Amino acid sequence: MRIGMLADIYKPHVSGVTHYIDLNKRVLEARGHEVFVFTFGERTEHEEPGVVRSPGVPVPMADSGLYLSFRFNDAAQRQLETMDVVHVHHPFLSGRLALRYCRPAGIPIVFTNHTRYDLYAQAYLPMLPDQIGTSFLQAYLPSFCREVDLVIAPSEGLRRVLRELEVEAEIEVIPNGVDLAPFAAEIEPIPRSQLGVPAEDVLLIYIGRVGPEKNLTFLVRAFAGAQAGYDEASLLIVGTGPESDNLRDLVERSGLSNKVHMTGLVPYEDIPRYLKAADAFVSASVTEVHPLSVIEALAAGLPVVGIDSPGVGDTVTDGYNGLLAKHDLPAFTAKLTRLLSDADTRRKLAGNAVESARAYDVERTSGLVEEHYQRLAMRPPRRRVRLWRDLWHRLRGAFL
């Protein structure tokens, strides 16, 4: 099959969505499919095969990597029309273009909702009332989802969120897969001396984007409270983003400079070594729908402390492979304190972590998505598509 992945943003931008597309592209290509990524912006110096970029206007936000455009160029449109199925990963820019170009051509459209857009709006546009973001999504997402052929939710919690937003379309729950092999492998960890972490400390690690949606100021405050009662503890924050400077300032003002260490961006291939150096993974985010970093940590044998919310709460089972708390600072601090002070609990949770990660092997999850691609590609187009498809091609031929 010829499979088109449509995304508002792609590499070199680093995010869970770009990683998902890259990883599944490689898995599907290894199975004999042709996979193309349709996105915006300028070609990169070492562009991978199969990436089709259309021009766009760069969005002037730090670390966004986003280009604004309301059309694919003519070459991209012609190539898009040769796809057997397209998979949309953002519902707004590229999602609308999928409906514009693929629906008249009779090409099936799959949409994965990767993001809690309501909570992202609260993080980046705090001046707007919460009701505005929710009302917009209730007006937009149900109608968009009705127009696609399949909606995928990476977790059961996210499916519930979509239903609460009044999405009535067919929804399949398929986790976003992870290549577990690098994280399960026996490898040499990053030396703690290189990180500035004492060998005797219990090391907590966070890996991901350092942005307001990740709730990292909450995490640092909770760690400060837990560390006050258990001195032999350190926190390692791996990643970068628009909140990096603010977070460093908070760490310094809190007197934690010798206990909280920020590495900045590190090569993805080194992430397993950083995880192997730690004793547990921590996340205070409530915006995740299916946190790949949490699954990678579980595969590396780390228990996870997180907030019980869609995404993290679907991946972590309290008392089995990690600890979950309410979105409440004292409650989260108490869970961190318990993990830091109880070595037996850490060992028990770590033993279950690896087993629980196996359900997210990308070979399995990509296979589930592939089955839907094949089903949809063989299904007759919608009736109104059949009626208008020939006219569409004639009109395009007349103007191109």
Sequence and secondary structure as in RCSB ss.txt:
>XXXX:A:sequence
MRIGMLADIYKPHVSGVTHYIDLNKRVLEARGHEVFVFTFGERTEHEEPGVVRSPGVPVPMADSGLYLSFRFNDA
AQRQLETMDVVHVHHPFLSGRLALRYCRPAGIPIVFTNHTRYDLYAQAYLPMLPDQIGTSFLQAYLPSFCREVDL
VIAPSEGLRRVLRELEVEAEIEVIPNGVDLAPFAAEIEPIPRSQLGVPAEDVLLIYIGRVGPEKNLTFLVRAFAG
AQAGYDEASLLIVGTGPESDNLRDLVERSGLSNKVHMTGLVPYEDIPRYLKAADAFVSASVTEVHPLSVIEALAA
GLPVVGIDSPGVGDTVTDGYNGLLAKHDLPAFTAKLTRLLSDADTRRKLAGNAVESARAYDVERTSGLVEEHYQR
LAMRPPRRRVRLWRDLWHRLRGAFL
>XXXX:A:secstr
 EEEEE S  TTS SHHHHHHHHHHHHHHHTT EEEEEEES   TT  TTEEEE  EE  STT   EE SS  HH
HHHHHTT SEEEES TTHHHHHHHHHHTTTT  EEEE  S HHHHHHHH TTS HHHHHHHHHHHHHHHHHHSSE
EEESSHHHHHHHHHTT  S EEE    B  HHHHS      HHHHT  TTSEEEEEES  SGGG HHHHHHHHHH
HHHH SSEEEEEEB  TTHHHHHHHHHHTT TTTEEEEE   GGGHHHHHHT SEEE   S  SS HHHHHHHHT
T  EEEESSTTHHHH  BTTTEEEE S HHHHHHHHHHHHH HHHHHHHHHHHHHHHGGGBHHHHHHHHHHHHHH
HHHS   HHHHHHHHHHHHHHHHH 
